[in-house]
């Protein structure tokens, strides 16, 4: 037997992996729309790049012939690191680099490739434990359930309550914990040599992401102040939009989802036109 662990624990891994994978895709599309505008174009590009990258990852998995369990855990840690820090890095980079779009699409492709490696490796690890037809149907079932969970949680709970930056980091932590958990779950097929080092790296990655969660508000503030060119005096996320009020030498500005709604210097041009006809 490959492992003494109950199979439902492996299917739980599939559920978590699928949820995290779709969350990263939704985060990238939302962030691209927030920063670049034209949400139709951005979501179309993000979805296309991400799905094609999943295929690339699945193809690359065919070249992994040895140490499948260790490779699976290493991939989980890579997804945790790259996917978890993707939004903070992109948010901060937007105000500093002129090649933001290549960076955005490159990170999306890298995350998609790594996510595309996960399920093929896990299925190959389980193929001796479960009949192939049952294995495929169960793995895909939990994969699609995970996608449903992510698609419901993202707009209803995650974005309004956690925001984009903290959501990215939290799901990176989940991937890191799957990797750490895998060092025990797959213990019968992992070589003892280097096992403690693998667990140490998993703890390190999770720790870095936890620090990121603690500093998430500061990261968001730094990115928005650089992007919006003003000191933030109020910021909050409703279930509909990101609301930011900034102050600079010209006065106050209101931004919704990063787009200027009015500036106190010239807002009279809009409001007086509404009031004077009635007077």
Protein Blocks (a to p, Z undefined) as FASTA:
>chain_A
ZZfcdfklmmmmmmmmmmmmmmmmmmmmmmmmmmngpmllmmmmmmmmmmmmmmmmmmmm
mmpmghklmmmmmmmmmmmmmmmmmmmmmmmmmmmpcklmmmmmmmmmmmmmmmmmmmmm
mmmmmmmmpcfklmmmmmmmmmmmmmmmmmmmmmmmmmmmnommlmmmmmmmmmmmmmmm
mmmmmmmmpcfehklmmmmmmmmmmmmmmmmmmmmmmmmmmmmmmmnopadfbdcddfkb
ccdddddfkbccddeehiafbdfklmmmmmmmmmmmmZZ
